């Protein structure tokens, strides 16, 4: 029974990534930008959950420290990341049930601020005139 509980805990927590800190200049932690994602893991959620898939600095260097093979295979995504101020490109995963989108965007971040990344969903219509989620983009707000 004890082994079963351990296996169950590993399976349920296996897809959660620890926070990533990208700090090549070894700056003070208070001067870093802290970006978290907005996500609801409950089954009854009616809001899209947001996850960081990849992130690049202004020189095109990936800062999300992901392992392409492992992360693509197991679907590991980032919920939190800290990094120096500047302009960054972000690829996010927006997910609600079986509906997913991977929007990208460029954002400028100010030193020492806290931000939240969420998904902005726009509605459209299908062939029968019924409302459907048709477009996803990244929304970032300062906390």
C-alpha positions as CSV (number, residue, x, y, z in Angstrom):
1,X,0.0,0.0,0.0
2,X,2.8,2.4,0.8
3,X,4.4,1.8,-2.6
4,X,1.1,2.5,-4.3
5,X,0.8,5.8,-2.5
6,X,4.4,6.8,-3.5
7,X,3.8,5.8,-7.1
8,X,0.5,7.8,-7.2
9,X,2.2,10.8,-5.7
10,X,5.0,10.7,-8.3
11,X,2.5,10.3,-11.2
12,X,0.3,13.2,-9.9
13,X,3.2,15.6,-9.3
14,X,5.4,14.5,-12.2
15,X,4.2,17.1,-14.7
16,X,4.8,20.1,-12.4
17,X,8.1,21.9,-13.0
18,X,10.0,23.8,-10.3
19,X,10.4,27.6,-10.8
20,X,13.2,28.5,-13.2
21,X,15.7,31.3,-12.5
22,X,17.6,32.8,-15.4
23,X,20.2,35.1,-13.9
24,X,23.4,35.1,-16.0
25,X,24.7,38.4,-14.4
26,X,24.0,37.0,-10.9
27,X,21.9,40.1,-10.1
28,X,20.1,40.6,-6.8
29,X,16.9,38.5,-6.6
30,X,14.9,41.7,-5.9
31,X,16.0,43.2,-9.2
32,X,14.7,40.2,-11.2
33,X,11.4,40.0,-13.0
34,X,9.1,37.3,-11.6
35,X,6.5,35.9,-14.0
36,X,3.9,33.4,-12.9
37,X,1.1,31.8,-14.9
38,X,-2.6,31.8,-14.2
39,X,-4.0,28.3,-14.2
40,X,-6.8,26.4,-12.5
41,X,-6.3,22.6,-12.3
42,X,-9.9,21.8,-11.1
43,X,-12.1,19.7,-13.4
44,X,-14.9,22.2,-13.2
45,X,-12.9,25.2,-14.4
46,X,-14.3,27.3,-17.2
47,X,-11.2,29.4,-17.7
48,X,-8.2,28.6,-19.8
49,X,-5.0,27.6,-17.9
50,X,-1.8,29.2,-19.1
51,X,1.7,27.6,-19.0
52,X,5.0,28.8,-20.3
53,X,6.3,26.5,-22.9
54,X,9.4,28.4,-24.1
55,X,11.0,31.8,-23.5
56,X,13.8,33.6,-25.4
57,X,15.7,36.8,-24.6
58,X,16.3,39.6,-27.1
59,X,19.3,37.8,-28.6
60,X,17.3,34.7,-29.4
61,X,18.8,32.6,-26.6
62,X,16.3,30.3,-24.9
63,X,16.1,31.0,-21.1
64,X,13.5,28.5,-20.1
65,X,16.0,25.8,-19.6
66,X,13.8,23.1,-21.0
67,X,14.9,19.7,-22.2
68,X,13.2,19.4,-25.6
69,X,12.9,15.6,-25.7
70,X,11.8,15.1,-22.1
71,X,9.4,18.1,-22.0
72,X,7.8,17.3,-25.3
73,X,7.3,13.7,-24.3
74,X,5.9,14.3,-20.8
75,X,4.3,17.7,-21.4
76,X,6.3,19.5,-18.7
77,X,5.5,23.3,-18.7
78,X,6.6,26.1,-16.5
79,X,4.4,27.9,-14.0
80,X,7.0,30.4,-12.7
81,X,10.1,31.9,-14.0
82,X,12.4,34.7,-12.9
83,X,14.8,36.7,-15.2
84,X,16.5,40.1,-15.7
85,X,14.5,43.0,-17.1
86,X,14.3,43.4,-20.9
87,X,12.4,42.3,-23.9
88,X,11.5,38.6,-24.3
89,X,9.6,36.3,-26.7
90,X,7.2,33.9,-24.9
91,X,5.5,30.8,-26.2
92,X,2.6,29.8,-24.0
93,X,0.2,26.9,-23.8
94,X,-3.5,27.8,-23.3
95,X,-5.6,24.8,-22.3
96,X,-9.2,24.1,-21.3
97,X,-10.2,20.5,-21.4
98,X,-9.1,19.1,-24.8
99,X,-8.9,22.6,-26.4
100,X,-5.4,23.9,-26.7
101,X,-3.6,26.8,-28.3
102,X,0.1,27.9,-28.4
103,X,0.2,31.7,-28.8
104,X,3.5,33.6,-28.9
105,X,4.3,37.2,-28.2
106,X,7.0,39.8,-27.4
107,X,6.9,41.6,-24.1
108,X,9.0,44.2,-22.3
109,X,9.5,43.6,-18.6
110,X,10.6,46.2,-15.9
111,X,13.2,45.2,-13.2
112,X,11.9,44.1,-9.8
113,X,8.2,43.7,-10.9
114,X,5.9,40.8,-10.6
115,X,3.7,39.8,-13.5
116,X,1.0,37.2,-14.3
117,X,0.7,35.5,-17.7
118,X,-2.8,34.5,-18.7
119,X,-4.6,33.5,-21.9
120,X,-6.9,36.0,-23.7
121,X,-9.5,34.1,-25.8
122,X,-11.6,35.7,-28.5
123,X,-14.9,34.2,-29.7
124,X,-15.9,33.5,-33.2
125,X,-18.6,31.4,-34.9
126,X,-18.6,28.0,-36.5
127,X,-20.4,27.1,-39.7
128,X,-23.7,26.8,-37.8
129,X,-23.4,30.2,-36.2
130,X,-22.6,28.8,-32.8
131,X,-20.1,30.7,-30.6
132,X,-16.6,29.0,-30.4
133,X,-13.2,30.0,-29.1
134,X,-11.4,31.0,-32.2
135,X,-8.2,32.9,-31.2
136,X,-5.8,32.8,-28.3
137,X,-3.2,35.4,-27.3
138,X,-1.0,36.0,-24.3
139,X,-2.1,38.6,-21.8
140,X,0.4,39.9,-19.2
141,X,-0.5,42.1,-16.3
142,X,1.6,43.6,-13.5
143,X,0.7,42.4,-10.0
